[in-house]
Amino acid sequence: MRILILEDSIHRIKKFSRKFIGHELFIRDNVKDAIKTFREEKGNFDFIFLDHVLDNRIMVNTEEENTGCQFAKFLANKNIPDAHIIIHSLNPVGASKMFYILEHKNIKQIDKIPFIVLFNFVKIK
């Protein structure tokens, strides 16, 4: 599996890395690098995990430049029918806005699952 992860927390990155051993992981901690990776890999991902709040901050405005919302807006304009997008942000406003941006696009599946329960629901073989 090819998995793109937008996440800036070292703790969460370590958890993703341990959980998805043996898969091709592309972990990016900012929107600019996530967009670059998406383009370089031609959007060829099985899963895309999205956090909203980046830059090691706690609460941010969804319109700020380096947020999961900005990456969701980028993804909304792309043809990614094979990707399963999972919004794992604990920020309920940001997570809901990302879901809203993506829900009517050409996406195989999209879920909003808070990180604290994420690995109880997501099984990647």
C-alpha positions in Angstrom: 0.0 0.0 0.0 1.1 3.5 -0.8 0.1 5.9 2.0 0.4 9.7 2.2 0.2 11.2 5.7 0.0 14.9 6.5 1.0 15.1 10.2 3.4 17.2 12.2 3.3 15.5 15.6 6.5 13.3 16.2 4.4 11.1 18.5 1.8 10.5 15.9 4.4 10.0 13.1 6.0 7.3 15.2 2.7 5.6 15.7 1.9 5.7 12.0 5.4 4.3 11.2 5.0 1.4 13.6 1.4 0.6 12.5 2.2 0.6 8.8 5.5 -1.3 8.7 6.0 -2.8 5.2 4.0 -0.2 3.4 5.3 2.7 1.3 4.8 5.7 3.6 5.1 9.3 2.5 5.0 11.4 5.7 4.9 15.1 5.3 4.6 17.7 8.0 3.4 20.7 5.9 1.0 21.4 3.1 3.7 22.6 0.7 5.6 19.3 0.9 2.4 17.2 0.8 1.4 18.9 -2.4 4.8 18.4 -3.9 4.8 14.7 -3.0 1.3 14.3 -4.4 2.3 15.8 -7.7 5.6 13.8 -7.9 3.8 10.6 -7.2 0.9 11.5 -9.6 -1.6 11.1 -6.8 -1.0 7.3 -6.8 -2.0 6.6 -3.2 -4.2 4.0 -1.6 -4.7 6.0 1.6 -4.3 9.7 2.5 -4.4 10.6 6.2 -5.0 14.3 7.0 -4.4 16.2 10.1 -5.7 19.8 10.3 -3.6 21.6 12.7 0.1 21.8 11.7 3.2 23.7 12.8 3.0 22.1 16.3 0.2 24.5 17.2 -3.0 23.8 19.1 -5.9 25.7 17.4 -5.7 27.5 14.1 -8.0 29.2 11.7 -9.0 26.8 8.8 -8.1 29.5 6.3 -4.4 29.7 7.3 -1.9 28.6 4.7 -0.5 25.5 6.4 -3.5 23.6 7.5 -5.2 20.3 6.4 -8.0 22.4 5.0 -5.6 23.9 2.4 -4.5 20.4 1.4 -8.1 19.3 1.2 -8.8 22.2 -1.1 -5.9 21.1 -3.3 -7.1 17.4 -3.3 -10.7 18.5 -4.1 -9.6 19.6 -7.5 -7.7 16.3 -8.3 -8.9 13.1 -9.7 -8.2 10.5 -7.0 -10.9 7.9 -7.2 -8.7 5.1 -5.8 -7.7 6.8 -2.6 -9.3 6.3 0.8 -9.0 9.6 2.6 -9.1 9.6 6.4 -9.3 12.8 8.3 -7.7 12.1 11.7 -7.6 15.6 13.2 -8.8 16.1 16.8 -9.8 19.6 15.8 -13.6 19.1 15.3 -14.1 22.4 13.3 -11.1 21.7 11.0 -12.0 18.1 10.5 -15.6 18.9 9.6 -14.5 21.6 7.2 -12.0 19.2 5.5 -14.8 16.6 5.2 -17.2 19.2 3.7 -14.6 20.2 1.2 -14.0 16.7 0.0 -17.3 14.9 0.4 -18.8 15.6 -3.0 -15.6 15.0 -5.0 -14.5 11.9 -7.0 -13.1 10.0 -4.0 -13.6 6.3 -3.4 -14.1 6.7 0.4 -13.7 9.4 2.9 -13.9 9.1 6.7 -13.5 11.4 9.7 -11.9 9.4 12.5 -10.2 11.2 15.5 -6.6 10.1 16.0 -7.2 8.8 19.5 -9.4 6.0 18.1 -8.0 5.8 14.6 -6.2 2.5 14.8 -9.2 0.8 16.3 -11.0 1.3 13.0 -8.3 1.4 10.3 -7.0 -1.9 9.2 -4.4 -1.9 6.4 -3.1 -5.2 5.3 
